[in-house]
Amino acid sequence: QVQLVESGGGLVQAGGSLALSCTTSGRRHTILAAGWYRQAPGQQRELVAQMTSGGITEYVDSVKGRFTIARDKADITVYLQMKALKPEDTAVYLCNAELYKLGDYWGQGTQVTVSS
C-alpha cells in the first residue's frame, strides 16, 4: 500500500528554521507535482506552497520569501524549507502529491510549533 510520509516537524523558536520532507514509504515512487498545506486548530486547511510537474512554484503571500518548496533530482522527495518562522506558522503541515501512475495522495502530517 502506498503511503506518503512527512518528516522534519518539531518545536522551534521564532526566527528559527525547519526543513520538512515528503516521500513515499517503502518503495519509492516518482512525485510529479506536490503541495504543502497547513492546518491550525480551528482553522481551515491552507495551501502554503506548491510545485507543478514543470517545476513552477507558488506560495501563499504570508510565506513568500521565507518558505521554499523543492524536490530532489530523483523526483522522489519534496521538501519545504522554512526560515524566519513566526508563531502564526504553527500548524500541522501536510503533503499532497501526485504520484506517477498512482494518482493523488495525502500524508498524515507533521506538527510544526513556533514559540514566541
C-alpha positions as CSV (number, residue, x, y, z in Angstrom):
1,Q,0.0,0.0,0.0
2,V,1.4,3.4,-1.0
3,Q,1.8,5.9,1.8
4,L,3.0,9.4,1.7
5,V,5.1,10.3,4.8
6,E,6.2,13.7,6.1
7,S,9.0,14.3,8.5
8,G,11.0,17.2,9.9
9,G,8.5,18.9,12.1
10,G,9.2,20.0,15.6
11,L,9.4,22.8,18.1
12,V,11.5,25.9,17.2
13,Q,11.8,29.4,18.5
14,A,10.5,32.4,16.5
15,G,13.1,33.3,13.8
16,G,14.3,29.8,13.5
17,S,14.3,27.3,10.6
18,L,12.9,23.9,9.9
19,A,13.0,21.7,6.8
20,L,10.2,19.3,6.1
21,S,10.4,16.3,3.8
22,C,7.8,14.3,2.0
23,T,8.3,10.9,0.3
24,T,6.6,7.6,-0.1
25,S,7.3,4.9,2.5
26,G,8.8,1.6,1.4
27,R,9.1,1.5,-2.4
28,R,9.9,5.0,-3.8
29,H,7.5,6.5,-6.3
30,T,8.0,9.4,-8.6
31,I,6.4,12.6,-7.5
32,L,5.0,14.6,-10.4
33,A,3.6,17.5,-8.6
34,A,3.2,18.4,-4.9
35,G,1.8,20.9,-2.4
36,W,2.4,21.6,1.2
37,Y,-0.7,22.5,3.2
38,R,-1.1,23.5,6.8
39,Q,-3.9,23.4,9.3
40,A,-4.0,25.1,12.6
41,P,-6.6,24.2,15.3
42,G,-10.0,25.6,14.5
43,Q,-8.8,26.9,11.1
44,Q,-9.3,25.7,7.5
45,R,-6.6,23.9,5.7
46,E,-4.4,26.3,3.8
47,L,-2.2,25.7,0.7
48,V,1.2,27.1,1.6
49,A,3.3,26.2,-1.3
50,Q,3.0,24.1,-4.5
51,M,5.2,22.9,-7.3
52,T,3.9,21.8,-10.7
53,S,5.3,18.9,-12.7
54,G,7.2,21.6,-14.7
55,G,8.8,23.0,-11.6
56,I,6.7,26.1,-11.3
57,T,6.3,27.1,-7.7
58,E,3.7,29.2,-6.0
59,Y,3.4,30.4,-2.4
60,V,0.7,32.0,-0.2
61,D,1.6,35.6,0.5
62,S,2.2,35.0,4.2
63,V,5.2,32.8,3.5
64,K,6.7,34.4,0.4
65,G,10.4,35.0,0.9
66,R,10.5,32.7,3.9
67,F,9.5,29.2,2.6
68,T,10.9,27.3,-0.3
69,I,9.4,24.2,-1.9
70,A,11.8,22.0,-3.8
71,R,12.3,18.4,-4.9
72,D,15.3,16.2,-5.2
73,K,16.8,15.3,-8.6
74,A,15.3,11.8,-8.5
75,D,11.8,13.3,-8.0
76,I,11.0,11.0,-5.1
77,T,11.2,13.6,-2.2
78,V,9.7,17.0,-1.9
79,Y,11.0,19.5,0.7
80,L,9.7,22.6,2.4
81,Q,12.5,24.8,3.7
82,M,11.1,27.2,6.3
83,K,13.1,30.1,7.7
84,A,12.3,33.2,9.8
85,L,9.5,31.2,11.4
86,K,6.7,33.0,13.2
87,P,4.3,31.8,15.9
88,E,1.5,32.1,13.4
89,D,3.2,29.4,11.3
90,T,2.3,26.9,14.0
91,A,0.2,24.2,12.4
92,V,0.1,20.6,11.2
93,Y,1.8,20.6,7.8
94,L,0.6,18.1,5.3
95,C,2.0,17.0,2.0
96,N,-0.2,16.3,-1.0
97,A,1.4,14.7,-4.1
98,E,0.5,13.4,-7.5
99,L,2.4,10.1,-7.9
100,Y,3.3,8.8,-11.3
101,K,0.7,6.3,-12.5
102,L,-0.9,6.2,-9.0
103,G,-2.7,9.4,-8.6
104,D,-3.2,11.8,-5.7
105,Y,-2.1,11.0,-2.1
106,W,-2.0,12.8,1.2
107,G,0.3,12.3,4.1
108,Q,-0.7,12.2,7.8
109,G,1.0,15.5,8.6
110,T,3.8,16.7,10.8
111,Q,3.5,19.2,13.6
112,V,5.3,22.5,13.5
113,T,5.3,24.6,16.6
114,V,6.9,28.0,16.7
115,S,7.3,29.5,20.2
116,S,7.5,33.3,20.7
